[in-house]
Amino acid sequence: MTRVPGWADGRVPVLLSAHAPDLIAADAEAITRYLARDTASPISAAEVAAQLLRTRRVRRHRTLVRAADVDELRTALAAVARDEPHPLVSTAAAATAPRIAFVLPGQGGQHPGMGTDAHRLLPAYRDAVETCCAEFSAAGWAPPLRYLTEADDPESFAEIEIQGAQFTHAVALAAVWRQHGIVADLTVGHSLGEIAAAYLAGVIDLPAAVGVVAARAGVVAELDGDYAVAALGITPDAARELIAATQGWLELSVINASSAVAVSGEAQAVSAAVARVRERGQLGREITVNFPVHTSVLEPLRDWVQGQLPTPDRGGRFTESPVQFIGGTTGAVVDPSTSFVDYWYDNLRNTVRFDNAVQAAIDCGATVFIELSGHPALLHAVAERAGDSAVLVGTGHRDVPLTEQFSANLAAVAIADPTYRWRELAGVEAGAHRPLPHFPNAPMRATALWARREPLEPVAALTVSAETWQPVREPAERPATVPERRLAVLPLGAESTLGAALRSGLAAHPGATSADPADAEVLVLVAPEPAEPDAVSAAAQLTALVEAGGLNLRAQLGPACREVWLITAGAEQLDATDPVPAPLAAALAAAFRSIGLEHPDHGFGLLDVAGAPAELAAMAGAALDAVLAGPDSYALRLRAGHPLRYRRVLDLFGGSAVHAPDLPMDTGLLDDVVITGAAGAIGAHYARGLAERGARRIVMLSRRGADPALAGELSRRYGTEVVSAACDLTDAAQVAAAAAEFGADGATLVVHAAGTATFGPAAHLDAAAFTHTLGAKVGGLVRLIDHWPLRADCRMVLCSSMSAVWGGQGHAAYSAANRLLDVLAAQLRAAGRRATSVRWGLWQTGTEAGAGIVDDVEIAQIERSGLRQMDPELAVAAGLRDYAVDPMVLAADPDRLRIFLGGASEAPGETPAAAADASEGEGADTAQVVRAHLAAVLSAAQPDDVDLSASLFDLGVDSLLALDLRKRLKRSIGHTVPLARLLGGITGTELVSDLDAASSTTE
């Protein structure tokens, strides 16, 4: 992830957040008292910021204090406690993420040297300028760097440098915002600014943008005459009257707002118009544009202009983009089918309707507008339409140092977004600062509105367990009458013997009938039959299936569908009598578990069968029986000629605990250790743990090499020979070269901790995401085994994940990669190698340990399920044991985890009174029922204590409590609320409205 070293003004952003504004004031007062105490060592503002980021979560009401030191922090906090304004304090109470618009102005405010400070002080600006300048140079045009950084005579610059500088300045300022986590949902361009807006939206590329700038700049040389442009603070109608009354040629060229326009024409006429407006006491000023832009004088140049624009083969076309591009040319979102050459000629010729463009942005949901310029020129026009509730900021200001103004504007935008990634982007690394003892707890409401205290208490002990399969006792005979269910059986990729047998079996099955997928109640997907047992080939097959849309279930689920099943062949190894799992089938099953979590309104089941093709066909009837039994994880195996069904069991805290002796450290095991992914958290923890245990030599492999400080410490402290080698495991040549240089003696222990991940809904994960996630973890291990010398008794510890066992929302690629790693461990054991795949829970990360695969937001989401960050020393010790099976090693909150895994039907802490109130749904007012149920799941004393105007998130409803609330509402009202809706920022009032609407539809 990108880490921002700090905000531009050097101040530290300190975030306070609570359910109500009065709680923030109380928090500020408590922290102020804390800072006034005598302490053995001074406390810094960064330590306070880190403590808050470490121990608090972002709530609806937010206050941000920017402080250079603790004295500045105390002063600002005191103002917050007194509810007084302060220049270093920003506040917000928005419950949902805003839509952000970048506003790109045209010519008029530019001047030589306008980017000097930004180029000197902001690395992201400097890098973007270099990129743009290189593109101008490559196209044969003078780069704009001199105009941006040197305050020379304006007459000394060519038009391409002037317009190129305006374009580059905007693009580079956008890069600074993006570095700090602020990205645009839409862009709004004004005249020349439309080119930057189109580029930043991603609808044209950089070479095409430079080509449009060059064509536009070239117009000046094609015009004869003395021209000028002026900005006037009058209405469009008044401007037309002024034009009619002014001697000489003038045209209305820009309408920015109801009383903000521009006129273009002969220089003398423009000067006369400005003088007349000023005589009336109104705004009038000439701007630095020396040709009659947006007027009819450009009509004879249409063919010339269009001939200068990039052709389609050189990027001269608009493309699709998730960021909406709104142009002042049309005052609307620009459709990708728009003619490229017509649009950019019209951009130069037609009247700018920025007023309409602003309205289009508002209609698209924009509530935050950021002008990318050295001084705001258009925000006044935006304010007229956007209203007081919108956030309007510039980037710089002519009267304020750039770093100061940008940081203040960044604070205003970041605090307005409840999803802003503070721990990643605030420039304060929560793990890099000491915990502050006795720091004040977050103030809470007098009435508890959540079931358990936050943050979660630390858990030191580890659970070591394994998945098991238990036989299912089948009923002695079928019921006399079974309601038929409509099933659709579809191949997931290539057709299989089992798929054909299932479709044939539907005709004879008493409980099912074949249906079209659009009408089916149950969708049964049948995975391809196992091919070659090669994990790398399986990864390629899986990627191809993703590319073909095979995992995008949203496109396959019909309106009647309530259950989805995946049937695999050979995905599971139930015991020693089963063959090694088939890689592709195993990976698909793991991905499917994660995909199921993205569809909370559907039941998801997994069924694995094993055997020869004839045996698979013979089990078709039993497979249909399993499907009709209801969603679960099952396996079918032929036992004495009869199919026997098994159910997967994850009894993490019961009888499936795994015990194993420590690996024998005194047998040469630590002579020559190889750790992959050594720059990451797990690799670093293992390196430290093995050095402490006496490792003689450790080769640390990673793409960028291991942390030199860690390597040096291990060498000095433990006498371990530490070799740091930069090696990309996805590149066979690099692995072979590293093996030749560092692996001559043969590895005695391999810890494979390399891996990357891409998270997101399965419908959004493309082949590239799977290739990225599978590359180092799966293909990297195969390449290491192929090229690195391994001693005959070498042991391999492969770092898999619990995600391979139970999945995770957005983890489809990650779960599949880790399951393939499990399969590789089984294959290695079958070949006589000593390999164990450890399905890890959640590791601790931090600057000392290195970066983790998941970021802080993902860690928080995982912890809500009950998984907790493991103590690294305990985890390393648990991973260095001689397991007979692949273990699951985790730290957990047992109660929360049981709820997540389905082990408890009700959330703990339910009050009898609240439960009784909630059960009386029939005939009761919907709002009363919702209050009662919320009070029950949140352990509130009385339903009236629940504020329905607040979002469920702010009330304390997390993913687990949302499941409980959903079941309660279903029981009492009879309607199922989508889980995504409950967790998507909905308020209690909106929930009541949804339920009332559902009731009226069914009546």
N, C-alpha and C positions, 0 to 999 in steps of 0.2 A: 504494500500500500504506500501511497505518497505521504511523506511526513513533511509538514511545513515547519521550518526551523524557528519561526516566530513571526509575529505580526510586524508590519513595516515600521511602525513608530517605536518599536522596541518595548512597548508595554505588554503586559501579560493580561489576557482576557480571563476574568474570574467570573464563573457562571453560578448564579443562584437560581433555584427553581423550586416551585411548590404548587400545591393545589389551589391556593388562594393568595391574593396579593398581601394580605396582612401577615401571612406566614413568612413571606419573603422579608418583610420588614423585621419580624422577630428574629429571623435567621441572621440578617445583617447586624442587628444589635448584639446577638450572642457572639458572633465572630469578632465584632469590634471589641467586646469585653475580653475575649480570648487573647486577642493580639496585644491587649494592654497589660497582660500578666508578665511578671518577671520570669524569664526563661534562661536556662544555662547557655543556649546558643540562639542567636537571632533567627527569626522566622522570615522567610522571603515571601513575596507575593506569588511567585511560581509554586512554592510549596503549598500555599493555601489553595491555589487553583488546582493543583494535582490532587490534593486531598478531596476536594469537592468532586472532581471527575472520577476519582476512584470509588467513592462511597455513595454518590447520589445518582439518580436517574433523572432525565429531563421530564418536567411536568408542564402543565398547561401555561402557568404563569412563570415568566422568565425575566430575569434581570441580569444584565451583563455590566461588569465594572472593568474598565481598563486601567491598569495601575503599573507604573514604572517601578515602584518600590512599595514597601509596606506602609510608609507614611501616607503616600498617595492613596493606597488601598483603604486605610483607616478613614481618611477624610471622605472618600466617596461612599464607603459603607455607612458612615454616620448620616450622610444625606439620604441614603436609601431608608435607613431606620426611621428618619423623621419625615419620610415621604416628600422630600424636597428635590427639585431638579438639580442635576449636576452635569457638567459637560462631558464627563467620562462615564456616564451611566446611560444605558439604553434598556428599554423594557418592551415586552410584547406579551400577548396572551392568545395568539392564534393557536387553534387546536389542530389544524391541518397544514400540510406543507403548501406554501404558496407557489403559484406559477410565476416564473421570473422572466422578464423581458429585457434583453439588451437593446438599448436605443443607440443608433449610430447616426450622428449628425453629419451634414454635408459640409461644403466649404463655407468659409466666412469667419471662423474663429481661429484658423490656423496661423502660425507665425514661425519664422525660423528659430530653431532652438527649443521648440515646444516639448521635445522629449528628452531634453538634457538630463533633468533630475531623475526621471524614470529610468533612463538608460544607465545611469550611474548607480542608482540605489536598488533597483528591482531586477534580480537575475531573470525572472520569468519574462519580463518585458524585453530585456536585452536578448535573450535567446530567440524570442519570436521575431524581433527586428532582424536579427541575423538571418533567420529563415526567409523572411520576406525579401530582404535585400539580395540574397542569393538568387531568388527566383526572378527578380527584376534584372539582375545582371545576366542570368542565363538566357533571358529573352532578348537581350541586347539593349536594354534601357538603363538609364542612369539610376543607380539605387538611391533611395531616399534618406540614407543615413546622414549625409551632410546637412540636409534641411532639418532633420530631427534634432541634431546635436550641436549645430553651429549657428550662432545668432548673427549671420551675415546680412548684408543688404538684400532685401526681398527680390530686387531686380536681378540679382546674380544667379537666380535659380531658374531652371527650365520648368515648363508646366508639368512635365512628367514627374519631376522631383516633388513639386508642390502637391499634386493630387496623389502621387504615390506615398508621400509622407502622411497625408490625412488617412489614407487606407491603412497603412502600416501601423500608425499610432493607435487606431481603434483596435486592430487585431491584437496588438501587443498588450494593450490594457485589458482586453478580454482574457489573455493568457494569465495575467496577474490575478484576476478574479477567479479563474478556473483553478489556479494553483491553491487557492484558499477555499476550494470546495463549492464555489458559487458558479453554477452552470445555467445556461439559458434554456428555457422551455420554448421560447420563441424570440425572434429578433425583429426589430422594427427599424427600417432604413429610411433615411431622408436624403434624396438626391444622390450625391456621390457616396454617402453613407450606405446606400442600398447595396453597393458592391461588397463592402465588408459584412453587411448583414447577411447577404446570400452565402458568402464564404463561411461565416461563423455558424450559420444554420446547417451547413453541410450540403446545400443543394447545388453548389458549384465548387470545383477544386481550386487550389491556389494558382496554378498556371492560367486557368480560365479567368480568374479574378484579375490577375495582373494584365491579361490581355484586354479586358474590358476597361480597366483604368487607362491603359495606353491609348486605346481607341478614343476614349473620352477626352484625354488630354490633347490628342492630336487635332481636335476640332479648332482649338485656338488659332493654330497656324493657317487654318482654312478661311478665317474670317477677316475682313477688312473693316476698319472703323474703330471708334473710341467708345467703349461700352462700360457699363457699371451696373451694380446690383445694390439695392438698399432694402433694409428691414424696416418696416413701419408698424407702429402700434395702432392700427386702425382696422375697421371691419372690411371685408371684401367689397361690400357695396360702396363704402366710402373710398376705397382704393380705385374702384372703377370710375367714380365721379372725379377723383383727383387726376386720373389718367386723361380723362376727357378734357379737363380744364388746363392741362399742362402742355405747353408748346413743345413739339418734338415727339419722337417715337418712344412709347412706353407700353409695357404689357404687364398684366398681373401674372406672376410666375410661381408664387408659393402661397398656399393657405395653411398656416400652422394651427391657428385657433380662431375663435370668433373675433378677436381683436389683435391678431398677429399675422401679418402677411409680408410678402416681399414683391418688389417690382424690379423688372430688368429692362434695359433699353439704352438709348444714347446717353453718354455720360452727362452731358449738359442737362438733359431732361430729368435724369435721375437726381442730380444735385438740386434742381429747381423743386422737384417734388419733396425732397427731404426738407428743404428750407420752409416750404409752405406748411408741412406737417408740424415742424418745430414751432412755427409761429402760433399754431393753435395750442401749444403746450403739450403736444403728444410726442411719442417716441419716433425718432427717425434717424437712421444712421446708415452710411454706406458700409458695405462689407467687402472683404478682400476676395472678390471674384471679378475677373477682368473680361468676361465674355457674356453675352446675353443668354444665359442658360434658361431653359424652359420657356422659350418663346418661338414664335413662328419664323424667325429669321433662320432657324436651323432646318426648316423643311427642305430646302434644296440640297441639303447635305445627307439626306436619308440614305441613299445608295452608298455614298462614300463611307459613312459611319458603319453601316452594316457590313461593308466589305472589309473593314478593319477588325471586326470582331472575330474571336476564335471560331473556327468551324467545328462541326460536331466531332470530327475525328481528333480534334485538339481540345476536347472538353467543353465545346460550345453548346451546352445543353443543361437543362435543369434535371435534377434527379430527386428521387424520393428521400425523405429524411424525417426522423421523429421530431425534429425541431422545426416549428412552423416559421416560415419566412414571410413577413408582411412588408410590402413595399409601399412607399409613398407614391409611386407611379400609379398604382391602381387603388390604393387604400384598402387592400384586402390581402388574404393569404394567397401567395402565388402558387398556382397549380403546376405540378411537374410537366404537364403537357404543353405549357405555354411556350410559344416560339421564342427562342433565345435571342435572335437578332432583332425581332420586333420589340421585345420587351426592353432591351438596353438602348435602342434608339428612342423609344417612348420615354424612358427614364431621363434622357437628356432633353427631349423636346417638350413633353407635356407639363402642364401645371402640376406642381407637387401638392398632393392632398394629404399632408401629414395629419390633419385633424381626423380624416377618415381612417387613416392607418392606426392611430391611437385607439379609436373606437373599435376597430377590428381586433386589436390586441385585448381590449377589455372584454369583448364578446367571446374571445378565446380563453378567458379566465385569468388573464394577467392581473396580479395585484401588487407585484414588485417591479419597478422600472429602474433600470440602472443605465445612466448615460455614460458612454465610453468616450470621454473627452477630457481635455485639460481643465475646462471650466464649463459648467452647465450652460447649454444654449437652448435646450428644448424642453426642460422639465416644467417650465411655466405653462407650455402648451399641453403637456401631458396632464398637469394638475387640474386644468379646467374640466377635463372629462373624467379623470380617474377618481376624484373626490378625496375627502379627508382620510378615508380608511386605507388608501393605498400607501405603500412605502416608495418614496421617490428620492433617489440619491444620484449624485454624480460620481465621478472617480477622483477628480482633483478640483482645486479651486484656486483662482489666481492670487488670492490674498492669504492663503494658508499653505504651509509646507506640504508637499505632496504626500509624504509618508503619514503625516498627521491626519490629513483629510481622508486619504484612502482608508486608514484604519478605522476612523469614525464611521465612514460609510459602510465598511465591511461589518462593523458591529451592528449597525441598524438592520442590515439584511440578514445576517446570521441569526440574530436573536428572534427575527420574525419567522424563522423556520424551525418548527419543533423537531424535525428530523435531521437537523444539521449535525454533522459527525464531529462533535466537540473533541472527543478523545483523540481523534486522528488528525484534526485540522487546526486545533487551537494553538499549536506550537508548544504545548505543555505535555510532556510525556509523563503520564500518571505513574508509571513504574520507575521513573528515573529519580524520583524524589522520596525522601524518607517519609514514612507515615508520621503524622502529627499526633502524639499521645493526648488523650483527653479533649480532642477536638469536638466542638458541639455537635450533637446529633441534629438531624434535620427536624425542624418543628413539625408536628403532626396535628391534624384536626382533633378536637376533643372527642369526637365520635369516631371510632375505628371504622374504616370503610374498606378494609382489605383483610384477607384471611391470615396472613403471616407477615412478620416484620421483614423489611428490606433495609439494606442488602442481605442476602442469604448468609447465614453463619458459616464460617469455614468448617470443612470436614477433612480431617487428617487421614483417617483410615481409608483403606482401599478395599474394594470388592473384587475378587477374582472368581470368575464363573465361566460357564460354557453353555452354549445352546444344546438342548437335548430334544429327542423325538420320542413321543410316547404313543403306543397303540391306542386307537379309538375303538371303543366297544360299539359295534354296529347293532342296531335293533334286530331282534329275532325275525321280524317280518315287516313288510311295508304296511302302512295304513291302508285301509280298504279304499278310501278315496283321497286323492292328492290333487290339489288345485294345480292346473298346468301353468307353467311359467314360460314366457316367450324368450327363447335364447337365440342369439346370433353368434355363430362360430366363424371367426375370421383368422386367416394366417397372418402372423406378424413377420413379414418378409416372405421367404420361400415357403411353398406348400409342404406339408409334412404328412407322414402316414397316420399319425395320431389325429391330426386335424380332419383328414378325410373320414377316419373311423368315427370321430365324434359327430360329424354331420350325419353320417349314416345311422348312428345310434339314436339320434334325436327322434327319428320316425317311430321307433319301437319303445321309447321311454315313456312311462306313464305320467311322469311329472313335468315333462318339458315338451315344447313344440318349437319347430324351427320358425324364425322370424327374420324379416329384413332388419338390418342394423338400425334403421330409422325408427322402427317400431318395437325393438327388443327391450325387455325389462332387464335382461342380463346380457352383457357383452363378454364373450369368451375369446381371448386372443391366444393363439397357439404359436409358440416360438418355433423357429426352425430346428430341425433335428441336428444333433451334434455332428460337427465336421471334424477336421483335424484338431487334436488337443493342443493347439499352439496358442498361447495367450496373446502374442503379438498379432497373429492373424485374427483372433477373436476380437481384439480391440479395433482392428481395421473393419471387420464386419459390423461391429456395433456402430462405429462412426458412419459407415455407409447407410445403415438403417436409420440413423438420426438424420442424415442428409436427405433421405427419402421421406421424412416426416413420420416415420413409424412410431415415435414416442410422443407425438403431439395428439394426445387423447381428446383434447377439446374439439378437434375436427371430426371425431368419430362418435362422440356420445350423443345419442338421440334424446329427445325430450322425455321419453318414457323410461329411459335407462336409470336404474338405481344401484346396480352392482356391476363391477368389472372384475374379470378374472384373467390371470396369465397362467397358462399351462406350459410347463417346460419339461424337457426330457434330459435327465441326468444333471440337474443343477445342484442337487444336494447330495452329501455323503452322510447317510444316517448313522452308519457304524463301519467297522472294519470290513464287513462283507461287501459293502458298496464300492464301486469303482471311484476313482478320483473324479471330482466334479467336472462337467463339461464347461469350458471357459465362457463361451458365448451365452449359454443358458444361465449360468450362475450370475454373470454380469447383468443380464436382462432382468433377472429376478430382483437383484439388489436395486437397480434403477427403478423398477416398478414399485417397490416399497416406498421409495421417496416420492414418486409421482402420485401415489395414492394419498399422501398427506396434503397434496395441492387440491384435492377434490373432496372436501369434508362432507359434502352432501351425497357421496356415493360410497357404498361398501366396496372394499377391494380385497380380493382373495388371491392366494398363490397356491398352485398345485404342481408338484413335481412327480413325474413318473420315471421309471427306469426299466430298461430291458431291450431286447432285440425288437425290430419293427413288428414282428408278429405278436410279441408279448404286449407291446404298446397298444396295438389294435384290440387285443383281447381285454384290455383294461378300460376301454372307452365307456362302458356302462358304469363301472365303478367311479370313473372320473366325473361323469354327469351326476352321480349320487353325491359326490363330495361338493360339487358346485352348488347343488340344490340344498345342501345342508347349511349354507350361510357362510359369509366371508370369514376366512381364517387362513393360516399357513399350514398346508397339508402336504403329505407325500404318500404315493401309492407304490407298494412293492409286492411282487409275487412271492408268496410264501406257501410252499407245498402246493403250488399250482393255483392258489387262490389269491386275489388282490387283498392286501391288508393296508388299511389307512392309518397313517401316523399324523399326529399333530405336533407342530413345533412348540417348544416350551422355553420361555426365557424367565426362569425362576431365579432372578439375580440374588435374592436374599433368602432363598430356601435351601433345598437339598442339592443344588447343582454347583456348589462351591468346588473350586479346583485347587488341589494342593499339589505342590511339586517341590523337589529339593533344589537348592541353589546350583547353578552351573559350577563345575569343578574349576576353580580359578588357578589351582596349582598344577595344572597339567599342560602348561604351555598355551592355554587358551588366550592369554593376553600378550603373547609374543608379538603378534603382527595384526593389529586391529584396523579394519577399514570401516569408516563411517561415511555414508552418503548423505547428502542434504545437511552437511556439517555447519552451514551458515544459519540454519533454522533452529527453532527452539528445542525440538526433540534431539537433534544431532548434538547441539551444544550441551544439553543435560547429560546425554550419554557419554560424551567425551570427558566431562568432568567426573562423572561417576566411575568410569573405567580407569581414569588416571588415579583416582583415589584408591582403587582396588589394586594398583600396581602394574598397570599396562606398561609394557616396555616400549612399544612403538604404536602410534596412532596416525594413520593416514586419513586426513579430513578432506573429503571431496565435496565440492559444490561449484555451482556455476561461477561464482565470483571469489571463491576461496574462503576459508574460514576466517573468523574474526582474529586479527593478529594479536590483539590484547589477550584474548582467551588462550590462544596457542602459546603465547609467551608465558602466561601465568602457569599453565599446566607444566611447561618445561621447567620453570624455576622452582615451583612448589613441590612437584612430585618426581622430578627427574625423568619424565616421559619424553621420549623423542617424538615431537609432533611435526608432521609434514602437512602443510596446507597446499592443496593442489586445486587449481581452477580447472574444472572439468564438467562439461555439459553432458549428462548421461544420455541425452537424446541424440548425441552425435557419436556414432560408433568409432570414428577415427580418433576423436578426443579420448574416448575410453581406452582404446588400444594404446594410444601414446602414453597416457597416464600409467597404465598397467606396465608397460615396458620400462618406464622410468622409476616407478615406485613400488612395483609389486613382485620383484624378482624372487623374494623369499617365500612367497605364497601366504595368503591370508589365513589366520587361525580363527578369526571371528569377524563376521560382517554384520554391521548394523545398517540396515537399509531404511533410512529416514527421509530420503528424497521424495519430493512430491509438491505439486502445485494444485490449485483448485479453481474452478469457476462455478459460482453458485448462481442460481436463478431458476425461475419456473421452467419446466421442461420444454414448453412451447417456445421459449426464448433461447434455449441452449442449442446452438448449431453444431455442425461437425467440427468446426475449429475449437469450440469450447471443450468438446470431448477429447479431441486430439491433444489439446493443451493439458488437460487433466490426466489423461492416460499416459502421456509421454514418458516422464521421468519415473513415475511410480511403477509402471508395468514394463514398458520397453526398456527403461533404464536398468532395471534389475536383470533382464535377460541379457543385455549387452555386457553388464558387469560380469555375469557368470561365464559368458562366452569368451571374454578377453582377459579377465583378471585371474592369475594363478591362485588356486585354492588348495590348501593342504587337504589330505584325505579325511582328516577328522575335523575339518573346519565347520564351525557352527554358524548359522545364519539367523538373525533376529530381524524379521520383517515388520515394519511399523504400519499396521493396518488401522482401521478405525471402527468404532461402534456403528458408524454410519453404514458399514457393510452388512451389519446384522439387522438393524431396525430402520435404517434410512434416516431421512431428515428432509424437512421442507426446503425445496430448492437444491437438494443434494444429489440429483439423479446421476450426474457425471461423476461426482466424488464417490458416491456409494458404489457405482460400478467399478471404478478404478481400484478401490480397496478390496472389493470382492474378488477381482481378478488376482490381486496380490495374495489373497487367501488360497486361491486355486494354485498359484505358482508354488506356494509352500507345500501343499499336498502333493504336487507333482515332484517336487524335490525330495520329499520324504519317500515317495514311491520309488524314486531312482536311487535310494540309499543315502541321500544327504540328510544332515541334521538341520532341519529348518523349522522355525516356528513363526507363525503370523500372529502377532499380538493385536487384538482389536481394542485399541486404546480408547479411553474416554477423553476427557478434556484436559489438555496440558496447560500448565501455566506458561505464559509468555512474558516478555519484558526485554528491556535493552540488554540486560546481562546475558540472557539466554539466547537472544536472537529473535528473529521475526517468526510468528506462527503463520499457518496457512489461513486461518480465519481471523477476521478483524474483531475489534471490540464489540461492534454491533452484533455480529454473528455469535460471539461468545455469550453475550447477554441473552440472545434468543435461545441458545442451547441450554444455558443454565436454567431458563424458565421451565424446561422439561424435567428438571431434577438432576441432570448431570452437573457436577461441580468440578472446578479446576483441581487437578491432582497435585499433591505435594511431589515435586520433582524427584527428591531423593527416594521416597517410597516407590514412585513409579519405576525408576531405573532399577531398583532392587527387585521389584516384581517382574520386570522384563528379563532379568538375568536368571531365570529358573529353567529347569529341565522339564518342560511340559510334554505330556503325551498327546495333548490335543491343542488346538489353537484357542487360547483363552480370551476372555473379555476382561479387561482390567480398567476399573473406573472408580471414581469417587462420586457419591450420590447422596441425595436427600431421598431416603427410601419412600416416604409418603408421596412426594411429588412424582417420583419415577413410577410408582405403582399406578397412579392415576393416568400418567401418560401412556403406560403400556396396557391400560385397560384392567388393572388389578383392583380398582375400587370404583364402584358405581356412583358414589356420591363424594363430593368434596368434604374434607374434614372441617370441623368447626361450625356445623349447621346448628342454629338455635331452634329449639322446638317451636317457640312462638312464631318465628319467621316462617318455618316450614308449614305450620298450620295455616298461617295467613295466605301463603303462596298457593296452597292446595285448593283454595276456594276460588278457582278461576271462573267457573260457569256463572254467568249473570253479573259478574263483577266488572267494574270499569277497567278498561285495558291498562290505563296508567297505574291504577292501584295494584293490578296483578304484576306489572313489570316492577314497580317499586318493591313489592313484597319479595319477588324472586331475587332482585338485586340485593336486597337486605339479607336474604338467606345466604347467598353465595359469598357476600362480602362480610358476613358476621356483624352487620350493623345492628344497633340496639333496636331501632324502630324503622319501619319502612319510610316514614315521613322524613327521616334523616337523609334519605337519598335524593340528591339534586339531579333531576332528570335533564336539566339544561346542560350539564357537564357531559363530556365524552365518557364512554365506558372506560377508555384508557386512563383518563384522569381519575376516575373513581377507583381504579385499581384492578380492573378486570383484565387479567392476562390470558394467555392461551388456554391454560388449564381451567380457570374459572369460567371462561367463555364456553367451553364444552359442557360444563355443569349447567350454566344458564340456558344453553340451547336445549338440553334434555328437559329441563323443568318447563320451559315454555311450550315444548312439544306436548308434554303430558297434560298441561292445564288448559292450553288454548288450542292445541291441535295443529299448529303450524310450525314448520321448521324454518329457522332463520339461518341463512348461509353463514358459516363460521367466518368467512372473509369479511362479511358485512359487520359482524360483531367486533372484529378486530381492526376495522378500517377507519376508525375515528368517529363512528356513529355516536350520537348522543342518545340519552334515554328517551327524549322526546321523539327523535327520529325513529327509534325502535318501536315506540307505541304507534306511530303513524304507519310503519311498515306492517305491523300486525293487524291494525284496523283495515288497511287496504287489502291484505290477504283474506281477512274474514269476509269483507264485502264481495270479493271475487267469487268465493265458494258458496255464498248464500243464494 
